[in-house]
């Protein structure tokens, strides 16, 4: 478990209600970690890209309600469709890093992780001509046994991370980790801001409400109430995520185990309508802007 240290600072409740952060993990349906056993990486190039059209649909939705978001772009996607990354940035959104090949952090050596993450960060920065400050691991795979990755992120010049999910899960999670945005001290003593994925406390349990499959599984009113409670009861903004493929019910079906199939395809046909409601029910901005307003990042 991540433990408190002298470098960790608690976040005071804001005097005014800050916007929440809306984030998009820019990857395609065949990049999903749960499908890794069914589609090898050397077959990715043979799949039809749907990420461009789906991401542009999200961009149009955001523009209609004048919302800016943070797009954690996969390097593999950026290398093939750099114009999409340029367009996201040109529309006023934040570009952040989602690694290069969607490999789980704990399945890589520290050197492999360093090289892959540097490759993706430099690629994104070359495309947009600006620093990339945010990072999110594939499938939130910075867990207790891969906390060393935080030092790599600090070394590479990232200012914040959003990879830690303070829940129990079969693929990710650090149960008991800090739930609010905070500045932490990495295992080797560096400083990094962490914005954990959103959770709520209920009857002593920490429940995930950050978006993605949870957003599609739960009725909308439950997601809305849980997210609103972070604003009202805890007095702080929440962070929300989704993937472009989650508004694409016509995507090709991949044969996989029942659990992976359920997690991926459940309520794809309802996600777009729910997202539109969410965009109308809450205020949103980029993760970088919100963290700056919280004084966790410099102006």
Buried (B, 14 or more C-beta within 10 A) or exposed (E): EBEEEEBBBEBEEBEEEBBBBBBBBBBBBBBBBBBBEBBEEEEBEEBEBBBBEBBBBBBEBBEEEEBBBBBBBBBBBBBBBBEBBBBBBEBEBBBBBBBBBBBBBBEBEEEEBBBBBBBBBBBBBEBBEEEBBBBBBBBBBBBBEBBBBBBBBBBBEBBBBBBBBBBEEEBBBBEBBBBBBBBBBBEEEBEBBBBBBBBBEEEEEBBBBBBBBBBBEBEBEEBBBBBBBBBEEBBBBBBBBBBBBBBBEEBEEBEBEEEBBEBBBEBBEBBBEBBBBBBEEBBBBBBBBBBBBBEBBEE
